[in-house]
Amino acid sequence: MNSKGKFITLEGGEGVGKTTNVPFIKDYLLSQNIPVVVTREPGGTQLAEKIRDLLLHSNDEAVTSHAEILLMFAARAQHLNHVIKPALAQGQWVLCDRFTDATYAYQGGGRGMSLEAIQWLENFVQADLRPDLTLLLDVPVVTGMARAKNRAGQLDRFESEQLEFFNRVRQVYLNQAQQYPERIKIIQADQALTVVQQAIVGALKPLLV
Ligand code: TMP
């Protein structure tokens, strides 16, 4: 296949339903005969998954915001060069569970890191590569936090943050959507699953033509 694949990212705060909707989107694309690589950030390569583990579970030593953001972009550099770019070049589509909008939201909004610094790192690591489409699953923060807490297992380093942190995360996501309305489509995700998935298909359709 010669034509370049499309790069789709899925974003949102905690408990917005990414885990349910990633397989749905994959199956929908496959049903349209579109070959798709499903991956996630932080992660997606051996080294990037190790970095993910450090980022989510380093609880013995305080992780500085600078270390956190640089680790996010270190993982992203590996992932882009070993997985995302090669797949797109082969004409495969890539569906990525989180990408750089999460850095704006979590490190920029949540941690208060400078958005200009994030933009600089984005340009440095990605050059002009940006997603073709970003689906932002949006639910009120309290709803998402309650859903995340109900999941089995211990909360990770991000999930353990407080309400105010996630309010800032959500606000930056919504600001990003306002700034890039062509790329980022907000999916209201506190509706019945069939309604959410209809909205997802509606947002994907323009890419299929
Ligand atoms: P998740 O796979 O369950 O969404 O967990 C990944 C966590 O990493 C999530 O809490 C958000 C966080 N994260 C960032 O803080 N910045 C980033 O750039 C990315 C990709 C994820």
Boltz pocket constraint, residues with backbone or C-beta under 6 A from the ligand:
constraints:
  - pocket:
      binder: B
      contacts: [[A, 40], [A, 41], [A, 42], [A, 72], [A, 97], [A, 98], [A, 99], [A, 100], [A, 101], [A, 102], [A, 103], [A, 104], [A, 106], [A, 107], [A, 158], [A, 159]]
      max_distance: 6.0
